[in-house]
């Protein structure tokens, strides 16, 4: 005797999320068996999409939470071989800009995003970054300090213990910065944080730090900032023009005067 086929759950994945799927599933619709116990959140994450990237789930057009357990549809007539109809679930991305989960917005970046960390600090965003943190340490710090964990590690984002996180798109620092800015639209405060340690910068009199400067710097510059954390000293040096360009581009992007780069395939 042939058993009753399991109903199939049809998931229509928004194009903005398809890059997170395995290549065989990137057509936009995925059918998986329904077991009557798995939540939609579990099903979506099992396909490779962290719930941090999902803005809304809709079952047959109605919004449902990630904890929703889909129910099978109509049971087929006896002897019928076709699987009963299951619900159709639309998986939609987080809307941009995304409302900040905490104010003021604070970030924590994993070890692979050092360049992005320096750019975010340049823009005055509170950005914690270390080169020696384990995944468990990152989770603990993100939760304890209410920081949004930015990473390209989807497994880390799928951890239940994580309170807030985001998958960073882009292979290069410029693309990654654009992705974070367009997602969170944070208020900028350039030149207020140390790019090296994230400490707060404050003006310092030239006389107080003159002994730390090279003779050429003492002759050429009069305005300085010093980090309250690591005591590094900053001034408008030879690279200031390129840094100003980064700040100006970020401001234009957030003001809507500069469109983001065209879509590129993010790293898998």
C-alpha positions as CSV (number, residue, x, y, z in Angstrom):
1,X,0.0,0.0,0.0
2,X,1.3,3.4,-0.9
3,X,1.4,5.9,2.0
4,X,-0.1,9.3,1.9
5,X,2.4,11.7,0.4
6,X,3.6,14.5,2.6
7,X,2.3,18.0,1.7
8,X,4.8,20.3,0.2
9,X,5.6,23.8,1.6
10,X,6.3,26.2,-1.2
11,X,8.6,29.1,-0.4
12,X,8.8,32.1,-2.7
13,X,12.1,33.7,-2.0
14,X,12.5,37.4,-2.7
15,X,15.2,38.2,-5.3
16,X,17.2,40.2,-2.7
17,X,17.6,37.0,-0.6
18,X,18.3,34.4,-3.3
19,X,22.0,34.8,-3.2
20,X,21.9,33.2,0.3
21,X,20.4,30.0,-1.2
22,X,22.2,27.0,-2.7
23,X,22.6,27.4,-6.5
24,X,19.9,24.8,-7.2
25,X,17.3,26.8,-5.2
26,X,17.9,30.3,-6.7
27,X,15.0,30.1,-9.1
28,X,12.9,32.0,-6.5
29,X,10.7,29.1,-5.3
30,X,11.6,26.2,-3.1
31,X,9.4,23.3,-2.2
32,X,10.2,21.4,1.0
33,X,8.3,18.6,2.8
34,X,6.1,19.6,5.8
35,X,6.6,17.6,8.9
36,X,4.0,19.4,11.1
37,X,6.5,20.4,13.8
38,X,9.1,22.6,12.1
39,X,8.6,26.4,12.4
40,X,8.9,28.6,9.4
41,X,11.9,30.2,10.9
42,X,13.6,26.8,11.2
43,X,12.8,26.0,7.6
44,X,14.0,29.3,6.2
45,X,17.3,29.1,8.1
46,X,17.8,25.5,7.0
47,X,17.9,26.8,3.5
48,X,20.7,29.2,4.3
49,X,18.9,32.4,5.1
50,X,19.5,33.8,8.6
51,X,16.4,35.4,10.1
52,X,18.3,38.6,10.6
53,X,17.9,39.1,6.8
54,X,14.1,38.4,6.8
55,X,11.8,41.3,7.1
56,X,8.5,39.5,6.8
57,X,7.0,36.0,6.3
58,X,3.6,35.6,4.6
59,X,1.7,32.4,4.5
60,X,-0.9,32.4,1.8
61,X,-0.7,36.2,1.9
62,X,-1.1,36.6,5.7
63,X,1.8,37.8,7.8
64,X,3.0,35.1,10.2
65,X,5.8,35.1,12.8
66,X,9.0,32.9,12.4
67,X,7.6,30.6,15.2
68,X,4.5,29.7,13.0
69,X,4.2,26.0,12.3
70,X,2.6,25.6,8.8
71,X,-0.4,23.2,8.7
72,X,-1.0,20.8,5.8
73,X,-3.8,21.7,3.4
74,X,-6.6,19.6,2.2
75,X,-6.0,15.8,2.6
76,X,-6.2,14.0,-0.8
77,X,-8.9,11.5,-1.6
78,X,-8.0,7.8,-0.9
79,X,-5.7,6.4,-3.4
80,X,-4.7,9.8,-4.7
81,X,-0.9,10.0,-5.3
82,X,-0.5,13.7,-5.4
83,X,0.7,15.4,-2.2
84,X,-1.9,17.6,-0.5
85,X,-1.5,21.3,-1.0
86,X,0.6,23.2,1.5
87,X,0.6,26.9,2.1
88,X,2.6,29.2,-0.1
89,X,5.1,31.3,2.0
90,X,6.6,34.5,0.8
91,X,10.0,35.2,2.3
92,X,10.7,39.0,2.2
93,X,13.9,40.9,3.0
94,X,14.4,43.5,5.7
95,X,13.2,46.8,4.5
96,X,15.8,49.5,4.0
97,X,16.5,51.6,5.9
98,X,15.9,49.2,8.8
99,X,14.7,50.7,12.1
100,X,17.7,50.6,14.5
101,X,17.3,47.9,17.1
102,X,19.0,50.2,19.7
103,X,19.7,53.9,20.0
104,X,22.3,55.1,19.7
105,X,23.3,52.5,17.1
106,X,26.4,50.4,18.1
107,X,28.2,47.8,16.0
108,X,30.4,44.8,16.6
109,X,32.3,43.4,13.6
110,X,33.9,40.0,13.2
111,X,37.6,39.5,12.4
112,X,37.2,39.6,8.6
113,X,35.7,43.1,8.5
114,X,38.7,45.2,9.7
115,X,38.6,47.6,6.7
116,X,34.9,48.2,7.3
117,X,35.4,48.8,11.0
118,X,37.9,51.6,10.2
119,X,35.5,53.3,7.7
120,X,32.6,53.2,10.2
121,X,34.8,54.7,12.9
122,X,35.9,57.4,10.5
123,X,32.2,58.3,10.1
124,X,31.8,58.5,13.9
125,X,29.9,55.3,14.4
126,X,30.5,53.3,17.6
127,X,32.2,50.2,16.2
128,X,33.9,47.5,18.2
129,X,36.4,45.3,16.4
130,X,39.0,42.8,17.5
131,X,41.3,40.3,15.8
132,X,41.2,37.7,18.6
133,X,37.5,37.1,19.4
134,X,35.9,33.7,19.2
135,X,32.3,33.3,18.0
136,X,31.2,32.8,21.5
137,X,33.0,35.9,22.7
138,X,31.4,37.9,19.9
139,X,27.9,36.7,20.8
140,X,28.5,37.5,24.5
141,X,29.7,41.0,23.8
142,X,27.0,41.8,21.2
143,X,24.3,40.8,23.7
144,X,25.9,42.4,26.8
145,X,26.6,45.7,25.1
146,X,23.5,45.7,22.8
147,X,25.6,45.9,19.6
148,X,24.5,44.8,16.2
149,X,26.8,42.1,15.0
150,X,28.0,42.6,11.5
151,X,29.4,39.6,9.8
152,X,29.5,37.5,6.6
153,X,29.3,34.3,8.6
154,X,25.7,33.0,8.2
155,X,26.2,30.3,10.7
156,X,27.0,32.9,13.4
157,X,23.9,34.9,12.5
158,X,21.7,31.8,12.8
159,X,22.7,31.4,16.5
160,X,19.6,31.6,18.7
161,X,21.5,33.5,21.4
162,X,22.3,36.4,19.1
163,X,20.0,39.4,19.9
164,X,20.7,41.4,16.7
165,X,22.9,41.0,13.7
166,X,23.2,41.6,10.0
167,X,24.8,39.9,7.0
168,X,27.2,42.3,5.3
169,X,27.1,42.2,1.5
170,X,30.0,43.0,-0.8
171,X,33.5,41.7,-1.3
172,X,35.3,45.0,-0.9
173,X,35.3,47.6,1.8
174,X,33.5,50.2,-0.3
175,X,30.6,47.9,-1.1
176,X,30.4,46.7,2.5
177,X,30.2,50.3,3.7
178,X,27.4,51.1,1.2
179,X,25.5,48.0,2.3
180,X,25.6,49.0,6.0
181,X,24.8,52.6,5.4
182,X,21.8,51.9,3.2
183,X,20.5,49.2,5.6
184,X,20.7,51.2,8.8
185,X,20.9,54.9,7.6
186,X,22.8,55.8,10.8
187,X,23.5,59.5,11.8
188,X,27.1,60.3,11.0
189,X,29.5,62.2,13.2
190,X,32.8,62.2,11.2
191,X,36.1,62.8,12.9
192,X,34.8,61.9,16.4
193,X,36.1,58.4,16.8
194,X,39.6,56.9,16.6
195,X,39.9,54.6,13.5
196,X,42.4,52.5,15.4
197,X,40.6,51.8,18.7
198,X,37.1,53.3,18.5
199,X,37.9,55.8,21.4
200,X,36.4,59.3,21.3
201,X,38.5,62.1,19.7
202,X,38.8,65.5,21.3
203,X,40.7,68.7,20.3
204,X,44.1,69.0,21.9
205,X,46.4,72.0,22.1
206,X,49.5,71.8,20.0
207,X,51.7,72.6,23.0
208,X,50.5,69.5,24.8
209,X,51.5,67.1,22.1
210,X,54.3,68.9,20.4
211,X,56.9,66.5,21.9
212,X,55.1,63.6,20.1
213,X,55.3,65.2,16.6
214,X,58.0,65.1,14.0
215,X,59.6,68.4,13.2
216,X,57.9,68.7,9.8
217,X,54.5,68.1,11.3
218,X,55.1,70.7,14.0
219,X,55.9,73.2,11.4
220,X,53.1,72.4,9.0
221,X,50.0,71.8,11.2
222,X,48.4,73.6,14.1
223,X,45.1,71.7,14.7
224,X,45.1,68.3,16.3
225,X,42.8,65.7,17.8
226,X,43.7,63.1,20.4
227,X,42.0,59.8,21.2
228,X,40.8,59.5,24.8
229,X,41.4,55.7,24.6
230,X,44.8,55.0,23.0
231,X,46.1,58.6,23.1
232,X,46.9,58.6,19.3
233,X,47.1,62.1,17.8
234,X,45.5,63.0,14.4
235,X,45.8,65.9,12.1
236,X,44.9,66.8,8.5
237,X,47.8,65.1,6.9
238,X,48.6,64.0,3.3
239,X,45.7,61.4,3.3
240,X,43.1,63.7,4.5
241,X,41.7,64.4,1.0
242,X,40.8,60.7,0.4
243,X,39.2,60.5,3.8
244,X,37.2,63.6,3.2
245,X,36.0,62.0,-0.1
246,X,34.8,58.9,1.9
247,X,32.9,61.1,4.3
248,X,31.4,63.2,1.5
249,X,30.3,60.1,-0.4
250,X,28.7,58.6,2.7
251,X,26.7,61.8,3.4
252,X,25.6,62.0,-0.2
253,X,24.5,58.4,-0.1
254,X,22.4,58.9,3.0
255,X,20.9,62.1,1.6
256,X,19.8,60.3,-1.5
257,X,22.0,62.4,-3.8
258,X,24.3,59.5,-4.7
259,X,22.8,56.2,-5.7
260,X,24.4,53.0,-4.4
261,X,26.5,51.0,-6.7
262,X,24.8,48.6,-9.1
263,X,24.0,45.1,-7.7
264,X,26.9,42.7,-7.5
265,X,26.9,39.2,-6.4
266,X,27.8,39.1,-2.8
267,X,30.3,36.5,-1.5
268,X,28.7,33.1,-0.7
